[in-house]
Amino acid sequence: MLWPSQLLGNALSLGARSQSRSDSHRIFRYVQTDVFTSKRLEGNPLSVFTDARGLSDSEMQDLARETNLQETTFVFPRDPEVERQEGVKVRIFVPGEEIPFGGHPTLGTAMVLRNLRAGSQGSVPSKKASEIVLDLKVGKVPVVFHEEPDGRVFGEMHQVDPEFGPLHNRETVAALLDLNPGEIADEWPIQTISTGLPFAIVPIKKLSTLQSLHLDLSKVYKFLDRQNPKCDFYYVCRDTQNQEIGLRARCILPIGEDPATGSAAGCTAAWMVRYGIAQPEEVVHIEQGVEMKRPSHLFVRVAKAGNRITNVRVGGHAVQIMQGEVFL
């Protein structure tokens, strides 16, 4: 069910409780949005519970399992002055646990909140909707918005500064992926990086290799779970066969392939600038999710101050596709 902005109104305004009692049920409203895309039924889907006050930790975890999406977020509205100082409190859950950060849930949640604020003030967003700061487990993450000439809204999150972790042996990683070592680029290292969540960036030489990855995940995660920090692999390839795309990427997790991994994209942006693949402030267009028919488009850039990589930004679009109510 599509949700035109004019229907947002007061029903889901941030100042109102999204839960009430009816026939002894508690009602919690949610919005589902497709993130890192401007086309519905593409990108990475996300459910956002717009007022989670009254939900317990176990209920949020159960709801994340119920949605069965890569991530589900829960917004906890606070006094407007507190939100101006501290940001909007948001918690992020995957089906198995709570996580401190995630790229597509950050952008998607901020976009939902922006649309709610814009809808409650009329069709023209106010200046208050030009930036949303989320208060996440990892810290404050601002998301800045601007409207493009075609009317689409682009959001860009500022992730925390990167932490560069251990390097990984190319031959070892190739064996885990059932590849020949020569199928992994040797110009740049396989390295674990975190901008809130750790990912080991694996540069694949050819697009055909990236497309045909067939992993023994039990073997892969037996290795990854021993790493410090524990991490996931993010597979990237410069052979995009499209001059408008800077990188093609995949992220294959135990819970399924991820259509768009904004946290890993931020790590990749830092990795690219550190090793001279991209220049500071150069915008790189990453395409992900093609193989699973959920194409996603992430736009990344970082700054560099001396030898320090800083100001990691990951941006994209999001489009709302449904709304609903949960009865507990």
Buried (B, 14 or more C-beta within 10 A) or exposed (E): EEBEBEEBEEBBBBEBEBBEEEEEEBBBBBBBBBBBBBEBEBBBBBBBBBBBBEBEEEBBBBBBBEBEBBBBBBBBBBEEEEBEEEBBBBBBBBBEEBBEBBBBBBBBBBBBBBBBBBBBEEEEBEEEBEBBBBBBEBEEBBBBBEEEEEEEBBBBBBBBBBBBBBEBEBEEBBBBBEBEEEBBBEEBBBBBBBBBBBBBBBBBBEBEBBEEBEBEEEEBBEBBEEBEEEBBBBBBBBBBEEEEBBBBBBBBBEEEBBBBBBBBBBBBBBBBBBBEBBEEEBEBBBBBBBBBEBBBBBBBBBBBEEEEBBBBBBBBBBBBBBBEEBEE
